[in-house]
Amino acid sequence: MDAEHIDGELSRVLVTEAEIQDRLAALAKEIAADYLGRDLLLVGVLRGAVMVMADLARELDRHVEMDWMAISSYGSGTTSSGVVRILKDLDTDITGRHVLVVEDIIDTGLTLTWLVSNLTTRGPASVEVCTLLRKPDAQQMSVAVKYVGFDIPAEFVVGYGLDYAERYRNLRCVGTLAPQVYT
Ligand code: PRP
């Protein structure tokens, strides 16, 4: 879906469809070079990462495997608590595997900190992270994020996998919602 089909619901487009696709293509080149000669398992975090995973994986001109985790954070609804429950675990044994976690956004970084530590206990050859968007708070966290699409301001954003009340995930761009949508 393009932004004009929800005319008035976005107050601002932060990242356009073209910017997203260009950046993912550049990240895919970096990833392909970094993992040259090594197998690669992409692990997507449901549900937001579906769009990034689909487009990033198709930009990679090499074999990759894809698997998914669904996790739920016990929080107040809009903020992460860092206490995480696995709703769907990987189907893949990652022992000795090179794992690249694919995320749509890192906000507080709590989800990712928990996820990377959980995956690390399973004995992978390596665990790295690729996220399309990163908010300022996440830059303070201890887990290194190797591949970042865009650093964005601390605003609530929707689109390209990110939702508000389950809507807007199918928007091609990333933007901020107009205030009247919340009311
Ligand atoms: C989002 C996003 C990350 C997490 C980041 O998922 O996909 O997994 O929040 O937040 P944090 O850095 O503050 O921990 P969400 O819980 O909204 O689920 P969804 O992907 O199913 O929409």
Backbone and ligand atoms as CSV (ligand in chain L), in Angstrom:
chain,resi,resn,atom,element,x,y,z
A,1,MET,N,N,0.843,-1.197,0.000
A,1,MET,CA,C,0.000,0.000,0.000
A,1,MET,C,C,0.885,1.257,0.000
A,2,ASP,N,N,0.469,2.220,-0.826
A,2,ASP,CA,C,1.199,3.486,-0.870
A,2,ASP,C,C,0.552,4.507,0.076
A,3,ALA,N,N,1.364,5.492,0.490
A,3,ALA,CA,C,0.896,6.474,1.483
A,3,ALA,C,C,-0.355,7.228,1.033
A,4,GLU,N,N,-0.498,7.443,-0.278
A,4,GLU,CA,C,-1.665,8.239,-0.715
A,4,GLU,C,C,-3.002,7.544,-0.483
A,5,HIS,N,N,-2.968,6.208,-0.298
A,5,HIS,CA,C,-4.212,5.466,-0.038
A,5,HIS,C,C,-4.714,5.649,1.386
A,6,ILE,N,N,-3.867,6.219,2.239
A,6,ILE,CA,C,-4.312,6.522,3.611
A,6,ILE,C,C,-4.115,8.011,3.857
A,7,ASP,N,N,-4.512,8.755,2.863
A,7,ASP,CA,C,-4.315,10.199,2.865
A,7,ASP,C,C,-4.727,10.823,4.199
A,8,GLY,N,N,-3.825,11.557,4.799
A,8,GLY,CA,C,-4.138,12.251,6.048
A,8,GLY,C,C,-3.783,11.455,7.292
A,9,GLU,N,N,-3.594,10.143,7.159
A,9,GLU,CA,C,-3.310,9.335,8.360
A,9,GLU,C,C,-1.842,9.409,8.783
A,10,LEU,N,N,-0.972,9.750,7.841
A,10,LEU,CA,C,0.437,9.947,8.192
A,10,LEU,C,C,0.696,11.438,8.339
A,11,SER,N,N,1.475,11.811,9.366
A,11,SER,CA,C,1.829,13.227,9.445
A,11,SER,C,C,3.116,13.483,8.665
A,12,ARG,N,N,3.944,12.446,8.520
A,12,ARG,CA,C,5.213,12.641,7.831
A,12,ARG,C,C,5.754,11.306,7.341
A,13,VAL,N,N,6.293,11.289,6.133
A,13,VAL,CA,C,7.011,10.101,5.666
A,13,VAL,C,C,8.469,10.263,6.103
A,14,LEU,N,N,8.956,9.308,6.872
A,14,LEU,CA,C,10.333,9.372,7.391
A,14,LEU,C,C,11.315,8.721,6.428
A,15,VAL,N,N,10.914,7.567,5.899
A,15,VAL,CA,C,11.766,6.848,4.950
A,15,VAL,C,C,10.894,6.378,3.798
A,16,THR,N,N,11.264,6.759,2.586
A,16,THR,CA,C,10.445,6.404,1.430
A,16,THR,C,C,10.719,4.961,0.988
A,17,GLU,N,N,9.830,4.464,0.141
A,17,GLU,CA,C,10.007,3.107,-0.387
A,17,GLU,C,C,11.356,2.988,-1.116
A,18,ALA,N,N,11.691,4.001,-1.916
A,18,ALA,CA,C,12.945,3.956,-2.689
A,18,ALA,C,C,14.156,3.965,-1.763
A,19,GLU,N,N,14.071,4.778,-0.704
A,19,GLU,CA,C,15.189,4.826,0.257
A,19,GLU,C,C,15.375,3.481,0.958
A,20,ILE,N,N,14.254,2.862,1.315
A,20,ILE,CA,C,14.334,1.544,1.969
A,20,ILE,C,C,14.995,0.536,1.031
A,21,GLN,N,N,14.512,0.488,-0.203
A,21,GLN,CA,C,15.026,-0.519,-1.142
A,21,GLN,C,C,16.510,-0.283,-1.460
A,22,ASP,N,N,16.907,0.978,-1.630
A,22,ASP,CA,C,18.317,1.294,-1.903
A,22,ASP,C,C,19.206,0.876,-0.732
A,23,ARG,N,N,18.740,1.184,0.455
A,23,ARG,CA,C,19.546,0.864,1.648
A,23,ARG,C,C,19.660,-0.643,1.841
A,24,LEU,N,N,18.556,-1.373,1.619
A,24,LEU,CA,C,18.599,-2.831,1.774
A,24,LEU,C,C,19.537,-3.451,0.741
A,25,ALA,N,N,19.552,-2.894,-0.460
A,25,ALA,CA,C,20.461,-3.410,-1.498
A,25,ALA,C,C,21.913,-3.207,-1.079
A,26,ALA,N,N,22.204,-2.042,-0.485
A,26,ALA,CA,C,23.575,-1.761,-0.030
A,26,ALA,C,C,23.961,-2.677,1.130
A,27,LEU,N,N,23.024,-2.864,2.064
A,27,LEU,CA,C,23.305,-3.757,3.200
A,27,LEU,C,C,23.524,-5.186,2.715
A,28,ALA,N,N,22.741,-5.603,1.726
A,28,ALA,CA,C,22.870,-6.968,1.187
A,28,ALA,C,C,24.264,-7.174,0.579
A,29,LYS,N,N,24.775,-6.160,-0.074
A,29,LYS,CA,C,26.145,-6.247,-0.646
A,29,LYS,C,C,27.172,-6.437,0.457
A,30,GLU,N,N,27.030,-5.629,1.531
A,30,GLU,CA,C,27.943,-5.754,2.683
A,30,GLU,C,C,27.857,-7.146,3.294
A,31,ILE,N,N,26.636,-7.609,3.481
A,31,ILE,CA,C,26.420,-8.919,4.119
A,31,ILE,C,C,27.012,-10.024,3.247
A,32,ALA,N,N,26.769,-9.940,1.940
A,32,ALA,CA,C,27.294,-10.965,1.028
A,32,ALA,C,C,28.821,-11.012,1.093
A,33,ALA,N,N,29.445,-9.847,1.175
A,33,ALA,CA,C,30.914,-9.795,1.248
A,33,ALA,C,C,31.408,-10.347,2.589
A,34,ASP,N,N,30.727,-9.965,3.674
A,34,ASP,CA,C,31.158,-10.401,5.008
A,34,ASP,C,C,31.019,-11.910,5.212
A,35,TYR,N,N,30.031,-12.507,4.581
A,35,TYR,CA,C,29.775,-13.941,4.784
A,35,TYR,C,C,30.242,-14.786,3.603
A,36,LEU,N,N,31.106,-14.237,2.809
A,36,LEU,CA,C,31.623,-14.959,1.645
A,36,LEU,C,C,32.223,-16.300,2.076
A,37,GLY,N,N,31.801,-17.365,1.439
A,37,GLY,CA,C,32.359,-18.691,1.750
A,37,GLY,C,C,31.805,-19.327,3.018
A,38,ARG,N,N,30.849,-18.640,3.670
A,38,ARG,CA,C,30.260,-19.201,4.894
A,38,ARG,C,C,28.759,-19.340,4.690
A,39,ASP,N,N,28.169,-20.378,5.296
A,39,ASP,CA,C,26.713,-20.485,5.145
A,39,ASP,C,C,26.041,-19.442,6.043
A,40,LEU,N,N,24.829,-19.113,5.739
A,40,LEU,CA,C,24.155,-18.022,6.454
A,40,LEU,C,C,22.698,-18.376,6.717
A,41,LEU,N,N,22.321,-18.215,7.982
A,41,LEU,CA,C,20.924,-18.416,8.371
A,41,LEU,C,C,20.350,-17.078,8.828
A,42,LEU,N,N,19.337,-16.618,8.120
A,42,LEU,CA,C,18.648,-15.388,8.518
A,42,LEU,C,C,17.535,-15.764,9.487
A,43,VAL,N,N,17.498,-15.094,10.637
A,43,VAL,CA,C,16.442,-15.340,11.618
A,43,VAL,C,C,15.586,-14.083,11.745
A,44,GLY,N,N,14.362,-14.183,11.284
A,44,GLY,CA,C,13.438,-13.045,11.338
A,44,GLY,C,C,12.626,-13.090,12.616
A,45,VAL,N,N,12.353,-11.906,13.163
A,45,VAL,CA,C,11.556,-11.813,14.381
A,45,VAL,C,C,10.155,-11.348,13.995
A,46,LEU,N,N,9.205,-12.268,14.166
A,46,LEU,CA,C,7.820,-11.976,13.788
A,46,LEU,C,C,7.216,-10.940,14.737
A,47,ARG,N,N,6.285,-10.113,14.277
A,47,ARG,CA,C,5.821,-10.127,12.904
A,47,ARG,C,C,6.428,-9.008,12.070
A,48,GLY,N,N,6.975,-8.019,12.774
A,48,GLY,CA,C,7.416,-6.809,12.087
A,48,GLY,C,C,8.483,-7.006,11.021
A,49,ALA,N,N,9.316,-8.059,11.187
A,49,ALA,CA,C,10.470,-8.210,10.300
A,49,ALA,C,C,10.146,-8.865,8.953
A,50,VAL,N,N,8.871,-9.199,8.747
A,50,VAL,CA,C,8.496,-9.929,7.524
A,50,VAL,C,C,8.908,-9.180,6.249
A,51,MET,N,N,8.645,-7.887,6.209
A,51,MET,CA,C,8.941,-7.110,4.993
A,51,MET,C,C,10.453,-6.972,4.774
A,52,VAL,N,N,11.177,-6.670,5.850
A,52,VAL,CA,C,12.636,-6.524,5.736
A,52,VAL,C,C,13.245,-7.847,5.280
A,53,MET,N,N,12.804,-8.922,5.906
A,53,MET,CA,C,13.337,-10.241,5.557
A,53,MET,C,C,13.094,-10.533,4.078
A,54,ALA,N,N,11.889,-10.306,3.613
A,54,ALA,CA,C,11.527,-10.632,2.225
A,54,ALA,C,C,12.377,-9.835,1.241
A,55,ASP,N,N,12.561,-8.559,1.513
A,55,ASP,CA,C,13.298,-7.716,0.561
A,55,ASP,C,C,14.804,-7.876,0.695
A,56,LEU,N,N,15.296,-7.992,1.928
A,56,LEU,CA,C,16.739,-8.178,2.131
A,56,LEU,C,C,17.189,-9.518,1.534
A,57,ALA,N,N,16.434,-10.567,1.810
A,57,ALA,CA,C,16.814,-11.906,1.324
A,57,ALA,C,C,16.872,-11.920,-0.204
A,58,ARG,N,N,15.940,-11.234,-0.853
A,58,ARG,CA,C,15.930,-11.223,-2.324
A,58,ARG,C,C,17.035,-10.374,-2.922
A,59,GLU,N,N,17.597,-9.465,-2.113
A,59,GLU,CA,C,18.745,-8.673,-2.580
A,59,GLU,C,C,20.053,-9.459,-2.460
A,60,LEU,N,N,20.038,-10.542,-1.698
A,60,LEU,CA,C,21.260,-11.324,-1.493
A,60,LEU,C,C,21.451,-12.300,-2.647
A,61,ASP,N,N,22.520,-12.091,-3.422
A,61,ASP,CA,C,22.767,-12.960,-4.575
A,61,ASP,C,C,23.609,-14.161,-4.154
A,62,ARG,N,N,23.051,-14.940,-3.244
A,62,ARG,CA,C,23.730,-16.122,-2.725
A,62,ARG,C,C,22.681,-16.983,-2.020
A,63,HIS,N,N,23.066,-18.212,-1.666
A,63,HIS,CA,C,22.122,-19.046,-0.924
A,63,HIS,C,C,22.014,-18.572,0.514
A,64,VAL,N,N,20.796,-18.520,1.033
A,64,VAL,CA,C,20.585,-18.282,2.470
A,64,VAL,C,C,19.459,-19.203,2.934
A,65,GLU,N,N,19.443,-19.479,4.215
A,65,GLU,CA,C,18.283,-20.136,4.808
A,65,GLU,C,C,17.554,-19.091,5.636
A,66,MET,N,N,16.261,-19.310,5.809
A,66,MET,CA,C,15.469,-18.385,6.626
A,66,MET,C,C,14.692,-19.164,7.672
A,67,ASP,N,N,14.678,-18.641,8.884
A,67,ASP,CA,C,13.842,-19.222,9.933
A,67,ASP,C,C,13.256,-18.053,10.729
A,68,TRP,N,N,12.308,-18.362,11.588
A,68,TRP,CA,C,11.538,-17.312,12.266
A,68,TRP,C,C,11.376,-17.601,13.741
A,69,MET,N,N,11.359,-16.551,14.530
A,69,MET,CA,C,10.968,-16.655,15.934
A,69,MET,C,C,9.847,-15.670,16.201
A,70,ALA,N,N,8.940,-16.078,17.058
A,70,ALA,CA,C,7.930,-15.132,17.543
A,70,ALA,C,C,8.136,-15.011,19.037
A,71,ILE,N,N,8.315,-13.796,19.492
A,71,ILE,CA,C,8.517,-13.580,20.921
A,71,ILE,C,C,7.597,-12.484,21.404
A,72,SER,N,N,7.290,-12.563,22.689
A,72,SER,CA,C,6.389,-11.563,23.234
A,72,SER,C,C,7.038,-10.970,24.466
A,73,SER,N,N,7.002,-9.671,24.536
A,73,SER,CA,C,7.611,-8.976,25.659
A,73,SER,C,C,6.528,-8.658,26.674
A,74,TYR,N,N,6.771,-9.013,27.929
A,74,TYR,CA,C,5.828,-8.613,28.968
A,74,TYR,C,C,6.057,-7.143,29.251
A,75,GLY,N,N,5.166,-6.306,28.803
A,75,GLY,CA,C,5.357,-4.877,29.046
A,75,GLY,C,C,4.014,-4.223,29.251
A,76,SER,N,N,4.014,-2.909,29.189
A,76,SER,CA,C,2.772,-2.184,29.411
A,76,SER,C,C,1.962,-2.097,28.121
A,77,GLY,N,N,2.443,-2.696,27.057
A,77,GLY,CA,C,1.716,-2.628,25.791
A,77,GLY,C,C,2.501,-1.873,24.763
A,78,THR,N,N,3.027,-0.719,25.140
A,78,THR,CA,C,3.785,0.076,24.170
A,78,THR,C,C,5.280,0.090,24.471
A,79,THR,N,N,5.649,-0.302,25.700
A,79,THR,CA,C,7.082,-0.309,26.011
A,79,THR,C,C,7.555,-1.710,26.379
A,80,SER,N,N,8.786,-2.031,25.996
A,80,SER,CA,C,9.348,-3.338,26.311
A,80,SER,C,C,9.760,-3.395,27.768
A,81,SER,N,N,9.689,-4.572,28.345
A,81,SER,CA,C,10.154,-4.752,29.720
A,81,SER,C,C,11.479,-5.489,29.756
A,82,GLY,N,N,11.818,-6.158,28.639
A,82,GLY,CA,C,13.041,-6.955,28.620
A,82,GLY,C,C,12.789,-8.384,29.070
A,83,VAL,N,N,11.596,-8.629,29.624
A,83,VAL,CA,C,11.224,-10.000,29.994
A,83,VAL,C,C,10.459,-10.584,28.822
A,84,VAL,N,N,11.036,-11.637,28.254
A,84,VAL,CA,C,10.532,-12.093,26.965
A,84,VAL,C,C,10.091,-13.550,27.053
A,85,ARG,N,N,9.043,-13.870,26.318
A,85,ARG,CA,C,8.520,-15.233,26.256
A,85,ARG,C,C,8.587,-15.678,24.796
A,86,ILE,N,N,9.021,-16.914,24.568
A,86,ILE,CA,C,9.072,-17.428,23.191
A,86,ILE,C,C,7.695,-17.986,22.821
A,87,LEU,N,N,7.090,-17.425,21.777
A,87,LEU,CA,C,5.801,-17.921,21.292
A,87,LEU,C,C,6.006,-18.969,20.210
A,88,LYS,N,N,7.031,-18.759,19.396
A,88,LYS,CA,C,7.412,-19.743,18.370
A,88,LYS,C,C,8.929,-19.764,18.298
A,89,ASP,N,N,9.489,-20.942,18.531
A,89,ASP,CA,C,10.950,-21.029,18.509
A,89,ASP,C,C,11.423,-21.382,17.094
A,90,LEU,N,N,12.727,-21.327,16.902
A,90,LEU,CA,C,13.307,-21.720,15.613
A,90,LEU,C,C,13.036,-23.198,15.351
A,91,ASP,N,N,12.895,-23.541,14.069
A,91,ASP,CA,C,12.817,-24.956,13.693
A,91,ASP,C,C,14.226,-25.504,13.448
A,92,THR,N,N,15.192,-24.573,13.339
A,92,THR,CA,C,16.561,-24.934,12.956
A,92,THR,C,C,17.459,-25.067,14.175
A,93,ASP,N,N,18.313,-26.100,14.173
A,93,ASP,CA,C,19.374,-26.210,15.182
A,93,ASP,C,C,20.497,-25.276,14.726
A,94,ILE,N,N,20.808,-24.275,15.523
A,94,ILE,CA,C,21.792,-23.274,15.076
A,94,ILE,C,C,23.208,-23.566,15.573
A,95,THR,N,N,23.416,-24.729,16.167
A,95,THR,CA,C,24.768,-25.089,16.618
A,95,THR,C,C,25.740,-25.002,15.445
A,96,GLY,N,N,26.793,-24.219,15.616
A,96,GLY,CA,C,27.818,-24.097,14.572
A,96,GLY,C,C,27.406,-23.280,13.354
A,97,ARG,N,N,26.235,-22.667,13.423
A,97,ARG,CA,C,25.746,-21.903,12.268
A,97,ARG,C,C,26.072,-20.406,12.407
A,98,HIS,N,N,26.208,-19.738,11.259
A,98,HIS,CA,C,26.324,-18.280,11.252
A,98,HIS,C,C,24.910,-17.703,11.165
A,99,VAL,N,N,24.511,-17.003,12.233
A,99,VAL,CA,C,23.137,-16.509,12.360
A,99,VAL,C,C,23.118,-14.989,12.201
A,100,LEU,N,N,22.213,-14.513,11.375
A,100,LEU,CA,C,21.992,-13.065,11.256
A,100,LEU,C,C,20.537,-12.779,11.611
A,101,VAL,N,N,20.351,-12.115,12.755
A,101,VAL,CA,C,19.003,-11.745,13.195
A,101,VAL,C,C,18.524,-10.558,12.368
A,102,VAL,N,N,17.318,-10.663,11.833
A,102,VAL,CA,C,16.758,-9.596,10.999
A,102,VAL,C,C,15.583,-8.964,11.734
A,103,GLU,N,N,15.701,-7.660,11.991
A,103,GLU,CA,C,14.672,-6.926,12.723
A,103,GLU,C,C,14.180,-5.728,11.908
A,104,ASP,N,N,12.959,-5.322,12.185
A,104,ASP,CA,C,12.443,-4.106,11.564
A,104,ASP,C,C,12.916,-2.874,12.339
A,105,ILE,N,N,12.845,-2.970,13.677
A,105,ILE,CA,C,13.212,-1.797,14.482
A,105,ILE,C,C,13.803,-2.220,15.820
A,106,ILE,N,N,14.780,-1.460,16.265
A,106,ILE,CA,C,15.283,-1.597,17.623
A,106,ILE,C,C,14.942,-0.295,18.329
A,107,ASP,N,N,14.135,-0.430,19.370
A,107,ASP,CA,C,13.627,0.751,20.067
A,107,ASP,C,C,14.414,0.923,21.367
A,108,THR,N,N,14.044,0.189,22.425
A,108,THR,CA,C,14.837,0.225,23.657
A,108,THR,C,C,16.044,-0.703,23.553
A,109,GLY,N,N,15.947,-1.708,22.698
A,109,GLY,CA,C,17.020,-2.693,22.565
A,109,GLY,C,C,16.863,-3.886,23.497
A,110,LEU,N,N,15.826,-3.855,24.326
A,110,LEU,CA,C,15.644,-4.920,25.324
A,110,LEU,C,C,15.323,-6.263,24.677
A,111,THR,N,N,14.464,-6.240,23.664
A,111,THR,CA,C,14.100,-7.474,22.962
A,111,THR,C,C,15.344,-8.116,22.358
A,112,LEU,N,N,16.128,-7.305,21.708
A,112,LEU,CA,C,17.312,-7.808,21.013
A,112,LEU,C,C,18.381,-8.316,21.981
A,113,THR,N,N,18.565,-7.592,23.072
A,113,THR,CA,C,19.537,-8.016,24.081
A,113,THR,C,C,19.176,-9.417,24.578
A,114,TRP,N,N,17.895,-9.610,24.854
A,114,TRP,CA,C,17.440,-10.926,25.312
A,114,TRP,C,C,17.629,-11.970,24.200
A,115,LEU,N,N,17.261,-11.620,22.989
A,115,LEU,CA,C,17.305,-12.578,21.885
A,115,LEU,C,C,18.730,-13.024,21.566
A,116,VAL,N,N,19.635,-12.065,21.496
A,116,VAL,CA,C,21.029,-12.403,21.169
A,116,VAL,C,C,21.618,-13.285,22.268
A,117,SER,N,N,21.299,-12.966,23.525
A,117,SER,CA,C,21.835,-13.788,24.612
A,117,SER,C,C,21.217,-15.186,24.564
A,118,ASN,N,N,19.941,-15.289,24.251
A,118,ASN,CA,C,19.293,-16.599,24.129
A,118,ASN,C,C,19.910,-17.428,23.000
A,119,LEU,N,N,20.104,-16.807,21.838
A,119,LEU,CA,C,20.659,-17.533,20.686
A,119,LEU,C,C,22.098,-17.957,20.955
A,120,THR,N,N,22.846,-17.100,21.653
A,120,THR,CA,C,24.252,-17.390,21.936
A,120,THR,C,C,24.417,-18.662,22.782
A,121,THR,N,N,23.449,-18.920,23.663
A,121,THR,CA,C,23.541,-20.134,24.502
A,121,THR,C,C,23.403,-21.416,23.672
A,122,ARG,N,N,22.949,-21.285,22.430
A,122,ARG,CA,C,22.720,-22.489,21.607
A,122,ARG,C,C,23.960,-22.908,20.803
A,123,GLY,N,N,25.068,-22.223,21.014
A,123,GLY,CA,C,26.318,-22.620,20.387
A,123,GLY,C,C,26.462,-22.333,18.898
A,124,PRO,N,N,25.984,-21.173,18.436
A,124,PRO,CA,C,26.173,-20.834,17.023
A,124,PRO,C,C,27.627,-20.443,16.734
A,125,ALA,N,N,28.024,-20.482,15.475
A,125,ALA,CA,C,29.374,-20.030,15.101
A,125,ALA,C,C,29.466,-18.518,15.276
A,126,SER,N,N,28.387,-17.800,14.972
A,126,SER,CA,C,28.344,-16.346,15.171
A,126,SER,C,C,26.888,-15.889,15.206
A,127,VAL,N,N,26.660,-14.765,15.887
A,127,VAL,CA,C,25.332,-14.124,15.875
A,127,VAL,C,C,25.545,-12.639,15.617
A,128,GLU,N,N,24.973,-12.144,14.541
A,128,GLU,CA,C,25.012,-10.711,14.259
A,128,GLU,C,C,23.587,-10.224,14.050
A,129,VAL,N,N,23.438,-8.899,13.972
A,129,VAL,CA,C,22.107,-8.319,13.878
A,129,VAL,C,C,22.023,-7.332,12.719
A,130,CYS,N,N,20.910,-7.400,12.002
A,130,CYS,CA,C,20.603,-6.423,10.956
A,130,CYS,C,C,19.233,-5.835,11.254
A,131,THR,N,N,19.153,-4.526,11.341
A,131,THR,CA,C,17.852,-3.884,11.560
A,131,THR,C,C,17.638,-2.778,10.544
A,132,LEU,N,N,16.411,-2.638,10.091
A,132,LEU,CA,C,16.141,-1.545,9.168
A,132,LEU,C,C,16.188,-0.202,9.889
A,133,LEU,N,N,15.571,-0.152,11.073
A,133,LEU,CA,C,15.475,1.119,11.807
A,133,LEU,C,C,16.042,0.971,13.213
A,134,ARG,N,N,16.644,2.056,13.689
A,134,ARG,CA,C,17.145,2.069,15.060
A,134,ARG,C,C,16.835,3.417,15.691
A,135,LYS,N,N,16.275,3.358,16.890
A,135,LYS,CA,C,15.985,4.598,17.626
A,135,LYS,C,C,17.151,4.941,18.551
A,136,PRO,N,N,17.230,6.190,19.009
A,136,PRO,CA,C,18.397,6.653,19.778
A,136,PRO,C,C,18.720,5.833,21.027
A,137,ASP,N,N,17.688,5.406,21.789
A,137,ASP,CA,C,17.931,4.643,23.026
A,137,ASP,C,C,18.755,3.389,22.766
A,138,ALA,N,N,18.535,2.777,21.602
A,138,ALA,CA,C,19.186,1.496,21.280
A,138,ALA,C,C,20.690,1.648,21.085
A,139,GLN,N,N,21.131,2.873,20.826
A,139,GLN,CA,C,22.568,3.067,20.608
A,139,GLN,C,C,23.357,2.924,21.899
A,140,GLN,N,N,22.658,2.985,23.028
A,140,GLN,CA,C,23.331,2.840,24.327
A,140,GLN,C,C,23.459,1.389,24.771
A,141,MET,N,N,22.790,0.490,24.047
A,141,MET,CA,C,22.780,-0.892,24.550
A,141,MET,C,C,24.091,-1.620,24.265
A,142,SER,N,N,24.298,-2.703,25.030
A,142,SER,CA,C,25.586,-3.395,24.962
A,142,SER,C,C,25.719,-4.286,23.722
A,143,VAL,N,N,24.601,-4.775,23.196
A,143,VAL,CA,C,24.667,-5.659,22.030
A,143,VAL,C,C,25.007,-4.848,20.777
A,144,ALA,N,N,26.044,-5.307,20.072
A,144,ALA,CA,C,26.450,-4.593,18.855
A,144,ALA,C,C,25.495,-4.928,17.716
A,145,VAL,N,N,25.096,-3.900,16.984
A,145,VAL,CA,C,24.241,-4.113,15.817
A,145,VAL,C,C,25.090,-3.824,14.582
A,146,LYS,N,N,25.389,-4.878,13.841
A,146,LYS,CA,C,26.360,-4.737,12.757
A,146,LYS,C,C,25.802,-3.999,11.544
A,147,TYR,N,N,24.542,-4.252,11.229
A,147,TYR,CA,C,23.959,-3.662,10.024
A,147,TYR,C,C,22.727,-2.828,10.385
A,148,VAL,N,N,22.797,-1.522,10.159
A,148,VAL,CA,C,21.684,-0.617,10.482
A,148,VAL,C,C,21.253,0.109,9.206
A,149,GLY,N,N,19.974,0.046,8.926
A,149,GLY,CA,C,19.454,0.746,7.756
A,149,GLY,C,C,19.427,2.246,7.979
A,150,PHE,N,N,18.649,2.665,8.969
A,150,PHE,CA,C,18.479,4.094,9.245
A,150,PHE,C,C,18.383,4.332,10.746
A,151,ASP,N,N,19.112,5.344,11.224
A,151,ASP,CA,C,18.901,5.832,12.583
A,151,ASP,C,C,17.810,6.889,12.513
A,152,ILE,N,N,16.763,6.671,13.294
A,152,ILE,CA,C,15.608,7.576,13.232
A,152,ILE,C,C,15.370,8.224,14.590
A,153,PRO,N,N,14.613,9.327,14.625
A,153,PRO,CA,C,14.322,9.979,15.912
A,153,PRO,C,C,13.408,9.107,16.785
A,154,ALA,N,N,13.311,9.470,18.057
A,154,ALA,CA,C,12.478,8.723,19.006
A,154,ALA,C,C,11.008,9.061,18.828
A,155,GLU,N,N,10.468,8.697,17.683
A,155,GLU,CA,C,9.047,8.950,17.414
A,155,GLU,C,C,8.382,7.619,17.115
A,156,PHE,N,N,7.067,7.547,17.338
A,156,PHE,CA,C,6.342,6.315,17.025
A,156,PHE,C,C,6.146,6.234,15.512
A,157,VAL,N,N,6.658,5.167,14.915
A,157,VAL,CA,C,6.577,5.038,13.456
A,157,VAL,C,C,5.802,3.793,13.052
A,158,VAL,N,N,5.205,3.872,11.882
A,158,VAL,CA,C,4.459,2.733,11.320
A,158,VAL,C,C,4.895,2.507,9.876
A,159,GLY,N,N,4.500,1.356,9.358
A,159,GLY,CA,C,4.754,1.044,7.954
A,159,GLY,C,C,5.876,0.043,7.779
A,160,TYR,N,N,5.889,-0.617,6.652
A,160,TYR,CA,C,6.934,-1.573,6.278
A,160,TYR,C,C,7.158,-2.599,7.406
A,161,GLY,N,N,6.054,-3.160,7.880
A,161,GLY,CA,C,6.116,-4.177,8.930
A,161,GLY,C,C,5.707,-3.672,10.297
A,162,LEU,N,N,5.830,-2.360,10.502
A,162,LEU,CA,C,5.512,-1.782,11.813
A,162,LEU,C,C,4.044,-1.372,11.881
A,163,ASP,N,N,3.417,-1.702,13.002
A,163,ASP,CA,C,1.969,-1.484,13.092
A,163,ASP,C,C,1.577,-0.468,14.157
A,164,TYR,N,N,0.348,0.015,13.995
A,164,TYR,CA,C,-0.379,0.643,15.096
A,164,TYR,C,C,-1.709,-0.091,15.137
A,165,ALA,N,N,-1.999,-0.784,16.244
A,165,ALA,CA,C,-3.202,-1.602,16.371
A,165,ALA,C,C,-3.353,-2.540,15.167
A,166,GLU,N,N,-2.245,-3.142,14.772
A,166,GLU,CA,C,-2.168,-4.127,13.678
A,166,GLU,C,C,-2.363,-3.542,12.279
A,167,ARG,N,N,-2.566,-2.250,12.169
A,167,ARG,CA,C,-2.676,-1.631,10.846
A,167,ARG,C,C,-1.338,-1.049,10.402
A,168,TYR,N,N,-1.253,-0.743,9.149
A,168,TYR,CA,C,-0.117,-0.040,8.514
A,168,TYR,C,C,1.099,-0.920,8.224
A,169,ARG,N,N,1.037,-2.207,8.588
A,169,ARG,CA,C,2.201,-3.057,8.322
A,169,ARG,C,C,2.479,-3.161,6.822
A,170,ASN,N,N,1.430,-3.065,6.006
A,170,ASN,CA,C,1.583,-3.248,4.553
A,170,ASN,C,C,1.876,-1.947,3.799
A,171,LEU,N,N,2.162,-0.900,4.538
A,171,LEU,CA,C,2.573,0.361,3.918
A,171,LEU,C,C,4.000,0.230,3.374
A,172,ARG,N,N,4.251,0.764,2.192
A,172,ARG,CA,C,5.577,0.591,1.578
A,172,ARG,C,C,6.655,1.489,2.195
A,173,CYS,N,N,6.228,2.591,2.813
A,173,CYS,CA,C,7.193,3.521,3.418
A,173,CYS,C,C,7.093,3.445,4.943
A,174,VAL,N,N,7.936,4.207,5.620
A,174,VAL,CA,C,7.857,4.323,7.083
A,174,VAL,C,C,7.524,5.770,7.407
A,175,GLY,N,N,6.541,5.968,8.281
A,175,GLY,CA,C,6.150,7.334,8.607
A,175,GLY,C,C,5.610,7.457,10.014
A,176,THR,N,N,5.326,8.698,10.389
A,176,THR,CA,C,4.716,8.939,11.698
A,176,THR,C,C,3.223,9.170,11.505
A,177,LEU,N,N,2.448,8.724,12.471
A,177,LEU,CA,C,0.998,8.843,12.363
A,177,LEU,C,C,0.522,10.247,12.728
A,178,ALA,N,N,-0.498,10.671,12.062
A,178,ALA,CA,C,-1.124,11.953,12.400
A,178,ALA,C,C,-1.859,11.807,13.738
A,179,PRO,N,N,-1.861,12.864,14.550
A,179,PRO,CA,C,-2.448,12.770,15.900
A,179,PRO,C,C,-3.898,12.281,15.914
A,180,GLN,N,N,-4.688,12.642,14.887
A,180,GLN,CA,C,-6.113,12.249,14.947
A,180,GLN,C,C,-6.319,10.739,14.848
A,181,VAL,N,N,-5.301,10.017,14.375
A,181,VAL,CA,C,-5.433,8.551,14.279
A,181,VAL,C,C,-5.494,7.916,15.658
A,182,TYR,N,N,-4.825,8.539,16.608
A,182,TYR,CA,C,-4.794,7.981,17.969
A,182,TYR,C,C,-6.093,8.251,18.739
A,183,THR,N,N,-6.844,9.207,18.279
A,183,THR,CA,C,-8.009,9.622,19.088
A,183,THR,C,C,-9.327,9.097,18.556
L,1,PRP,C1,C,8.916,-4.650,17.825
L,1,PRP,C2,C,10.118,-4.929,16.935
L,1,PRP,C3,C,11.115,-5.505,17.878
L,1,PRP,C4,C,10.768,-4.848,19.192
L,1,PRP,C5,C,11.760,-3.758,19.469
L,1,PRP,O1,O,8.146,-5.794,17.919
L,1,PRP,O2,O,9.820,-5.799,15.884
L,1,PRP,O3,O,11.029,-6.905,17.966
L,1,PRP,O4,O,9.467,-4.284,19.078
L,1,PRP,O5,O,11.489,-3.122,20.692
L,1,PRP,P1,P,12.598,-2.941,21.823
L,1,PRP,O6,O,13.893,-2.600,21.150
L,1,PRP,O7,O,12.058,-1.792,22.644
L,1,PRP,O8,O,12.673,-4.203,22.619
L,1,PRP,P2,P,6.681,-5.816,18.574
L,1,PRP,O9,O,6.799,-6.267,19.997
L,1,PRP,O10,O,6.006,-4.506,18.322
L,1,PRP,O11,O,5.951,-6.997,17.797
L,1,PRP,P3,P,5.562,-7.119,16.228
L,1,PRP,O12,O,6.862,-7.185,15.455
L,1,PRP,O13,O,4.789,-8.387,16.139
L,1,PRP,O14,O,4.749,-5.909,15.844
